[in-house]
Amino acid sequence: MLLLRPAWPGAAIALPQHARPAPGSSGAAPGVLTATVFPLRESPTPALLDFCHHRMAPLLQRSGARQVAWYCTEASANTFPRLPVREGEPVLLALALFGSAAAAQAVTDSGAWQRGVAPGLAPWLAGPPHTLRLQPTARSALHA
């Protein structure tokens, strides 16, 4: 597990203020949440966070992401030793909520990502990004 914090003020996910479905609700909620972990060579620099805020986030939003959030590794000491927090692994985490799996896939398949984001991000990366696609459940607080 990694200890994370919002990458900049206002970068955290905004949870909707509507009521959750009743206990016992089942099935999947509409939409797909992508969680992309970017392993970094070093702790996020202001230049990297600026790149995320002004280049990557707008591209995700133009591609149909309804919400985008950014988190980075928190360097504080683990104050709960029973929880195995991995230390010394700087990462950047991007969360993006899309209306469909096809919309989520279209971002990485787009030439705009390959031309405008991937080359600019490469100097900061320690390895390839890893993306998970998560299907919210009926009782998830976050819906597309």
C-alpha positions as CSV (number, residue, x, y, z in Angstrom):
1,M,0.0,0.0,0.0
2,L,1.1,3.6,-0.6
3,L,0.3,6.6,1.4
4,L,-1.0,9.3,-0.9
5,R,-2.1,13.0,-0.7
6,P,-3.8,15.3,-3.2
7,A,-1.1,16.5,-5.7
8,W,-2.2,20.1,-5.4
9,P,-5.0,22.1,-3.7
10,G,-8.3,21.1,-5.4
11,A,-6.8,17.9,-7.0
12,A,-8.8,15.5,-4.8
13,I,-11.9,13.7,-6.1
14,A,-15.1,15.6,-5.5
15,L,-17.7,13.3,-4.1
16,P,-21.3,14.1,-5.1
17,Q,-23.6,15.4,-2.5
18,H,-26.6,13.2,-3.5
19,A,-27.9,10.3,-1.4
20,R,-26.5,6.9,-1.9
21,P,-28.7,4.0,-3.0
22,A,-30.3,2.0,-0.2
23,P,-28.5,-0.9,1.4
24,G,-29.1,-4.0,-0.5
25,S,-28.9,-2.3,-3.9
26,S,-26.9,-4.4,-6.3
27,G,-25.5,-4.3,-9.8
28,A,-23.1,-1.9,-11.4
29,A,-23.4,1.9,-11.6
30,P,-22.9,3.5,-14.9
31,G,-19.4,4.6,-15.8
32,V,-15.9,3.4,-15.4
33,L,-13.2,4.7,-13.0
34,T,-9.7,4.5,-14.3
35,A,-6.8,4.6,-11.8
36,T,-3.4,5.1,-13.5
37,V,-0.3,4.8,-11.4
38,F,2.8,6.5,-12.8
39,P,6.0,5.3,-11.1
40,L,8.4,8.2,-10.8
41,R,12.1,8.6,-10.7
42,E,11.8,11.0,-7.8
43,S,9.2,12.8,-5.7
44,P,6.9,14.9,-8.0
45,T,8.4,18.2,-8.8
46,P,6.4,21.4,-9.3
47,A,7.2,21.1,-13.1
48,L,5.6,17.6,-13.2
49,L,2.5,18.7,-11.2
50,D,2.2,21.7,-13.5
51,F,2.3,19.4,-16.6
52,C,-0.4,17.2,-15.0
53,H,-2.6,20.1,-14.1
54,H,-2.3,22.0,-17.4
55,R,-1.7,19.3,-20.0
56,M,-2.9,15.9,-18.8
57,A,-6.0,16.9,-16.9
58,P,-7.5,19.0,-19.7
59,L,-6.9,16.2,-22.2
60,L,-8.7,13.8,-20.0
61,Q,-11.6,16.2,-19.6
62,R,-11.8,16.9,-23.3
63,S,-11.8,13.1,-23.9
64,G,-14.9,12.8,-21.7
65,A,-13.7,12.3,-18.2
66,R,-16.5,13.7,-15.9
67,Q,-14.1,13.9,-12.9
68,V,-10.4,13.9,-12.7
69,A,-8.3,13.7,-9.5
70,W,-4.6,13.6,-8.8
71,Y,-2.6,12.1,-5.9
72,C,1.1,11.7,-5.2
73,T,3.1,9.8,-2.7
74,E,3.0,11.3,0.8
75,A,6.5,11.3,2.3
76,S,5.4,11.3,6.0
77,A,6.4,8.5,8.2
78,N,3.9,5.7,8.7
79,T,2.3,6.3,12.1
80,F,0.4,3.0,12.0
81,P,3.0,0.3,11.8
82,R,0.6,-2.6,11.5
83,L,-0.4,-1.2,8.1
84,P,2.4,-2.1,5.6
85,V,2.9,1.2,3.8
86,R,5.6,1.0,1.1
87,E,8.1,3.7,1.4
88,G,10.6,5.1,-1.1
89,E,8.4,4.5,-4.1
90,P,7.3,7.9,-5.5
91,V,4.2,7.7,-7.7
92,L,1.6,9.9,-9.2
93,L,-1.9,8.6,-9.3
94,A,-4.6,9.8,-11.8
95,L,-8.2,9.0,-11.2
96,A,-10.7,9.7,-14.1
97,L,-14.4,8.9,-14.1
98,F,-15.8,8.2,-17.6
99,G,-19.3,7.4,-18.8
100,S,-18.3,4.2,-20.4
101,A,-15.4,1.7,-20.9
102,A,-15.2,2.8,-24.5
103,A,-14.6,6.4,-23.5
104,A,-11.9,5.4,-21.0
105,Q,-10.1,3.3,-23.7
106,A,-10.4,6.0,-26.3
107,V,-8.1,8.3,-24.2
108,T,-5.1,6.0,-24.3
109,D,-5.8,5.1,-28.0
110,S,-5.9,8.7,-29.1
111,G,-3.1,10.2,-31.0
112,A,-3.4,13.3,-28.7
113,W,-2.2,11.3,-25.7
114,Q,0.6,9.7,-27.7
115,R,1.8,13.0,-29.2
116,G,1.0,15.5,-26.5
117,V,1.3,13.7,-23.2
118,A,3.5,10.6,-23.4
119,P,6.7,12.3,-24.6
120,G,6.4,15.2,-22.1
121,L,5.8,12.8,-19.2
122,A,8.6,10.3,-20.1
123,P,11.5,12.1,-18.4
124,W,9.8,11.8,-15.0
125,L,8.8,8.1,-15.3
126,A,10.7,5.3,-13.6
127,G,8.7,2.6,-15.5
128,P,5.6,2.2,-17.6
129,P,2.3,3.5,-16.2
130,H,-0.2,0.9,-14.9
131,T,-3.9,1.5,-15.5
132,L,-6.8,-0.3,-13.7
133,R,-10.4,0.1,-14.9
134,L,-12.9,-0.2,-12.1
135,Q,-16.6,-0.6,-12.4
136,P,-18.5,1.3,-9.6
137,T,-21.1,-0.7,-7.8
138,A,-24.7,0.4,-7.3
139,R,-23.8,1.7,-3.8
140,S,-20.6,3.5,-4.8
141,A,-20.6,7.2,-3.7
142,L,-19.0,8.1,-7.0
143,H,-21.1,7.8,-10.2
144,A,-20.6,9.0,-13.7
